[in-house]
């Protein structure tokens, strides 16, 4: 997705959003990476959209530059020596929890890759599976530092969190562990749905009020996939809206059309802007919505929105812990 196509979603993750497909396929049935990677044996060769990466031996100094690369490495038992910094600074809660006190060097990639800082860490593997700013020139410079793994499909397409997990597992020589991790998380989502039959068939809308007078509402993508995995459905009036010209999987909406968002549960992200939240909640159209009258509207914290928008083997379990109680409160348990 081009960077200008994400401009309406910047507040959702403080800089840029990459909507990754959530329940897409996980790759070949034989468990081998493109190019012939096999279960943990080195050397490993991984083909991706920007080239072919040869990893001669098991990595010991990993730099994780992509949005979910630190998550996946940690979930597989590898602590990176360097990790991309969160858009709002520091690291997200689910990553900090998994670090257990370890402190990798933080790399701010918001304005581009700090190549000198990366090189100073002396990596033997660079993970950039979902590095938003990655292009061929960036990849070539990183590859001159250490073997670098990038996204598998063209930048305008989307790799699933399952694909990202399996690719990192192959690169780290932990493919079997990665396969088990994917299966476990998919089972957690299925178990949550089975535990909450009251969610099945209920409607939802999930929107981002990113600036005064305008918002986007989600029709497709990783957030929607989480809710659908739990048995909910996008409210029909949102599903029928014309898709945004600049942001795939979303529809632009003016405040005059707030009634479109009415559903069994209405979720809204404000990017941490209390003034925006107050203005919307005082809007007469918003206040007349059935979901709002019932108290079934949810202000989604920014960190939860980030976790849902950038699903990973760490952020998904954390997201479920935060999200399920909100849905229980709105839909009944």
C-alpha positions as CSV (number, residue, x, y, z in Angstrom):
1,X,0.0,0.0,0.0
2,X,1.6,3.4,-0.9
3,X,2.5,5.7,1.9
4,X,0.0,8.3,0.8
5,X,-2.8,5.7,1.0
6,X,-2.2,5.5,4.7
7,X,-2.5,9.2,5.5
8,X,-6.0,8.9,7.1
9,X,-4.8,6.2,9.4
10,X,-1.7,7.9,10.8
11,X,-3.1,8.6,14.2
12,X,-4.1,5.0,14.6
13,X,-0.4,4.0,14.9
14,X,1.0,7.5,15.3
15,X,2.8,7.5,12.0
16,X,1.7,4.9,9.4
17,X,-0.5,1.8,9.1
18,X,0.1,-1.3,7.2
19,X,-3.1,-3.4,7.1
20,X,-1.9,-7.0,7.0
21,X,-4.2,-9.8,6.1
22,X,-5.0,-11.8,9.2
23,X,-6.3,-15.2,8.4
24,X,-4.6,-15.6,5.0
25,X,-2.8,-18.8,4.0
26,X,0.4,-19.7,5.7
27,X,2.5,-20.7,2.8
28,X,3.4,-24.1,1.3
29,X,2.1,-27.3,2.8
30,X,5.5,-28.7,2.9
31,X,6.7,-26.2,5.5
32,X,9.6,-25.0,3.3
33,X,10.4,-21.3,2.6
34,X,10.4,-20.1,-0.9
35,X,13.8,-21.0,-2.3
36,X,14.1,-24.3,-0.4
37,X,14.4,-23.5,3.3
38,X,14.1,-26.5,5.5
39,X,13.4,-27.0,9.2
40,X,16.3,-25.2,10.9
41,X,19.2,-26.6,8.9
42,X,21.8,-24.0,7.8
43,X,22.6,-22.5,5.4
44,X,19.1,-21.2,4.8
45,X,18.0,-19.5,1.6
46,X,14.8,-17.3,1.6
47,X,13.4,-15.6,-1.5
48,X,11.3,-12.5,-1.1
49,X,10.1,-9.5,-3.0
50,X,13.4,-7.6,-2.9
51,X,15.9,-10.5,-3.5
52,X,17.3,-13.7,-2.2
53,X,18.8,-13.9,1.3
54,X,21.4,-16.5,2.3
55,X,21.8,-17.1,6.0
56,X,25.0,-19.2,6.4
57,X,24.7,-20.1,10.1
58,X,22.3,-19.8,13.1
59,X,22.0,-16.1,13.8
60,X,23.2,-14.8,17.3
61,X,22.9,-11.1,16.8
62,X,19.5,-10.2,15.3
63,X,18.3,-6.7,14.5
64,X,14.5,-6.5,14.2
65,X,13.4,-3.5,12.1
66,X,9.9,-4.4,11.0
67,X,6.7,-3.5,12.9
68,X,6.2,-7.1,14.2
69,X,9.7,-8.5,13.8
70,X,10.7,-7.9,17.5
71,X,7.4,-9.7,18.6
72,X,8.1,-12.7,16.5
73,X,11.7,-13.1,17.4
74,X,10.9,-12.9,21.1
75,X,8.0,-15.3,20.8
76,X,10.5,-17.8,19.3
77,X,12.9,-17.3,22.1
78,X,15.4,-14.9,20.5
79,X,16.1,-11.5,22.1
80,X,17.1,-9.0,19.4
81,X,20.2,-6.9,20.0
82,X,18.3,-4.0,18.3
83,X,14.6,-3.4,17.8
84,X,12.6,-0.8,16.0
85,X,11.2,1.8,18.4
86,X,7.4,2.2,18.7
87,X,6.0,5.2,16.9
88,X,5.1,6.8,20.2
89,X,8.5,6.0,21.7
90,X,9.8,3.0,23.7
91,X,8.3,-0.4,23.1
92,X,4.7,-1.6,23.2
93,X,3.5,-3.4,26.4
94,X,3.4,-6.9,24.9
95,X,7.1,-6.6,23.7
96,X,8.3,-5.1,27.1
97,X,6.6,-8.0,28.9
98,X,8.3,-10.6,26.7
99,X,11.7,-9.0,27.1
100,X,11.7,-9.8,30.8
101,X,14.1,-7.0,31.6
102,X,16.3,-7.3,28.6
103,X,17.1,-4.0,26.8
104,X,17.8,-4.1,23.1
105,X,19.0,-0.9,21.5
106,X,16.0,1.0,20.1
107,X,16.1,2.1,16.5
108,X,13.9,4.9,15.3
109,X,12.8,4.0,11.7
110,X,10.0,6.6,11.4
111,X,12.1,8.9,9.2
112,X,14.1,6.1,7.6
113,X,16.6,3.4,8.7
114,X,19.5,4.6,10.8
115,X,22.0,2.5,8.9
116,X,25.1,3.5,11.0
117,X,23.3,2.5,14.2
118,X,22.3,-0.8,12.7
119,X,25.8,-1.5,11.5
120,X,27.2,-0.6,15.0
121,X,25.2,-3.5,16.4
122,X,27.2,-6.0,14.3
123,X,24.1,-8.0,13.3
124,X,24.3,-11.4,11.6
125,X,20.6,-11.2,10.6
126,X,18.3,-8.2,9.9
127,X,14.6,-8.8,10.0
128,X,12.5,-6.3,7.9
129,X,9.4,-8.4,7.1
130,X,7.0,-5.4,7.6
131,X,9.3,-2.4,7.6
132,X,7.0,0.3,6.2
133,X,9.8,2.3,4.5
134,X,11.5,-0.6,2.9
135,X,12.4,-0.1,-0.8
136,X,15.1,-1.7,-3.0
137,X,17.7,0.9,-2.1
138,X,17.1,0.4,1.6
139,X,17.2,-3.3,1.3
140,X,20.5,-3.2,-0.7
141,X,22.1,-1.0,2.0
142,X,20.9,-3.3,4.8
143,X,22.1,-6.4,2.9
144,X,25.5,-4.9,2.7
145,X,25.5,-4.9,6.6
146,X,24.1,-8.4,7.1
147,X,21.7,-10.9,5.5
148,X,18.3,-9.1,5.4
149,X,14.9,-10.7,5.1
150,X,12.1,-8.6,3.6
151,X,8.4,-9.0,2.8
152,X,7.5,-11.9,0.4
153,X,5.0,-10.2,-1.8
154,X,5.2,-6.8,-3.5
155,X,4.9,-3.7,-1.3
156,X,1.4,-3.0,-2.5
157,X,0.3,-6.5,-1.3
158,X,0.1,-7.8,2.2
159,X,1.8,-10.6,4.0
160,X,-0.1,-12.3,6.8
161,X,1.0,-12.5,10.4
162,X,1.2,-16.3,9.9
163,X,3.6,-15.8,6.9
164,X,5.7,-13.4,8.9
165,X,6.0,-15.8,11.8
166,X,7.0,-18.7,9.7
167,X,9.5,-16.7,7.7
168,X,11.2,-15.4,10.9
169,X,11.2,-19.0,12.2
170,X,13.0,-20.2,9.1
171,X,15.5,-17.4,9.3
172,X,16.2,-18.2,12.9
173,X,16.4,-22.0,12.4
174,X,13.2,-22.4,14.5
175,X,10.7,-23.3,11.8
176,X,9.0,-26.1,13.8
177,X,8.6,-23.8,16.8
178,X,7.1,-21.1,14.5
179,X,4.6,-23.6,13.1
180,X,3.5,-24.6,16.6
181,X,3.2,-20.9,17.5
182,X,0.9,-20.1,14.6
183,X,-1.3,-23.1,15.4
184,X,-1.5,-22.1,19.1
185,X,-2.5,-18.6,18.4
186,X,-5.1,-19.6,15.8
187,X,-6.4,-22.0,18.5
188,X,-6.7,-19.2,21.0
189,X,-8.9,-17.2,18.7
190,X,-11.0,-20.2,17.9
191,X,-11.3,-21.0,21.6
192,X,-12.4,-17.5,22.4
193,X,-15.1,-17.7,19.8
194,X,-16.3,-21.0,21.2
195,X,-16.4,-19.7,24.7
196,X,-18.5,-16.7,23.6
197,X,-21.4,-18.0,21.5
198,X,-23.2,-14.7,22.2
199,X,-20.8,-13.0,19.8
200,X,-21.9,-15.0,16.8
201,X,-23.8,-13.0,14.3
202,X,-23.6,-9.7,16.2
203,X,-22.6,-6.6,14.3
204,X,-19.8,-4.2,14.9
205,X,-18.2,-1.1,13.5
206,X,-14.6,-0.1,14.1
207,X,-13.6,3.5,13.2
208,X,-10.8,5.9,13.6
209,X,-11.7,9.6,14.3
210,X,-8.4,11.0,13.1
211,X,-9.1,14.7,12.9
212,X,-12.0,17.1,13.6
213,X,-14.9,16.4,11.2
214,X,-13.6,13.3,9.6
215,X,-13.0,9.6,10.3
216,X,-12.5,6.3,8.5
217,X,-14.4,3.1,9.3
218,X,-12.9,-0.3,8.6
219,X,-14.4,-2.7,6.1
220,X,-11.6,-5.2,5.7
221,X,-8.1,-6.0,7.0
222,X,-6.6,-7.4,10.2
223,X,-8.9,-5.6,12.7
224,X,-12.0,-6.9,10.9
225,X,-10.5,-10.4,10.7
226,X,-10.1,-10.5,14.5
227,X,-13.7,-9.7,15.0
228,X,-14.9,-12.1,12.3
229,X,-12.7,-14.8,13.9
230,X,-14.7,-14.2,17.1
231,X,-18.0,-14.6,15.2
232,X,-19.0,-11.0,14.7
233,X,-19.9,-9.3,11.4
234,X,-19.3,-5.8,10.0
235,X,-22.5,-3.9,10.3
236,X,-24.2,-4.0,6.8
237,X,-24.3,-0.2,6.3
238,X,-20.6,0.1,6.7
239,X,-19.9,-2.9,4.5
240,X,-21.9,-1.3,1.7
241,X,-20.1,2.1,1.8
242,X,-17.8,3.0,-1.2
243,X,-14.2,2.1,-0.4
244,X,-11.8,4.9,0.2
245,X,-9.8,6.0,-2.9
246,X,-6.7,6.4,-0.7
247,X,-6.9,3.7,1.9
248,X,-7.8,0.1,0.9
249,X,-10.1,-1.7,3.2
250,X,-11.6,1.5,4.7
251,X,-14.4,3.9,3.9
252,X,-14.2,7.7,4.5
253,X,-17.0,9.1,6.6
254,X,-18.2,12.6,7.5
255,X,-19.8,13.3,10.9
256,X,-23.1,13.8,9.1
257,X,-23.1,10.1,8.3
258,X,-22.4,8.8,11.8
259,X,-25.7,6.9,11.8
260,X,-23.9,4.5,9.4
261,X,-21.8,3.2,12.3
262,X,-24.7,2.0,14.4
263,X,-24.2,-1.7,15.4
264,X,-24.5,-4.1,18.3
265,X,-21.2,-2.7,19.4
266,X,-19.5,0.5,18.1
267,X,-15.8,0.9,18.6
268,X,-13.9,4.2,18.0
269,X,-10.2,5.1,18.1
270,X,-9.3,8.7,19.0
271,X,-5.5,8.4,18.8
272,X,-5.3,9.5,22.5
273,X,-6.9,12.9,21.7
274,X,-9.4,13.6,24.5
275,X,-10.6,16.7,22.8
276,X,-11.7,14.8,19.7
277,X,-13.4,12.2,21.8
278,X,-15.3,14.8,23.8
279,X,-16.4,16.6,20.6
280,X,-17.7,13.4,19.0
281,X,-19.4,12.1,22.2
282,X,-21.2,15.5,22.4
283,X,-22.3,15.3,18.7
284,X,-26.2,15.0,18.6
285,X,-26.1,12.5,15.8
286,X,-23.6,10.3,17.7
287,X,-25.7,10.5,20.9
288,X,-28.8,9.4,19.0
289,X,-27.2,6.1,17.9
290,X,-28.8,3.0,19.4
291,X,-25.4,1.6,20.4
292,X,-24.6,4.9,22.3
293,X,-28.0,5.0,23.9
294,X,-27.5,1.4,25.2
295,X,-23.9,2.2,26.3
296,X,-22.5,-0.3,23.8
297,X,-20.0,2.2,22.4
298,X,-16.3,1.6,23.2
299,X,-13.4,4.1,23.1
300,X,-10.5,1.9,22.0
301,X,-7.1,2.8,23.5
302,X,-4.4,3.6,21.0
303,X,-2.2,0.7,22.1
304,X,-5.0,-1.8,21.5
305,X,-5.6,-0.3,18.1
306,X,-2.0,-0.7,17.2
307,X,-2.0,-4.3,18.4
308,X,-5.0,-5.1,16.3
309,X,-3.7,-3.3,13.3
310,X,-0.3,-5.0,13.4
311,X,-1.1,-8.5,14.4
312,X,1.7,-10.7,15.6
313,X,2.4,-13.7,17.7
314,X,2.7,-11.5,20.8
315,X,0.2,-8.7,20.0
316,X,-2.7,-11.0,19.2
317,X,-2.9,-12.8,22.6
318,X,-2.5,-9.5,24.3
319,X,-5.2,-8.0,22.1
320,X,-7.7,-10.8,23.0
321,X,-7.0,-10.1,26.7
322,X,-8.0,-6.5,26.3
323,X,-10.8,-6.9,23.7
324,X,-12.8,-9.8,25.1
325,X,-14.0,-8.0,28.3
326,X,-15.1,-5.0,26.2
327,X,-17.1,-7.2,23.9
328,X,-18.6,-9.1,26.9
329,X,-19.7,-5.8,28.4
330,X,-21.3,-4.6,25.2
331,X,-22.8,-7.9,24.0
332,X,-23.5,-9.7,27.3
333,X,-21.8,-12.8,28.6
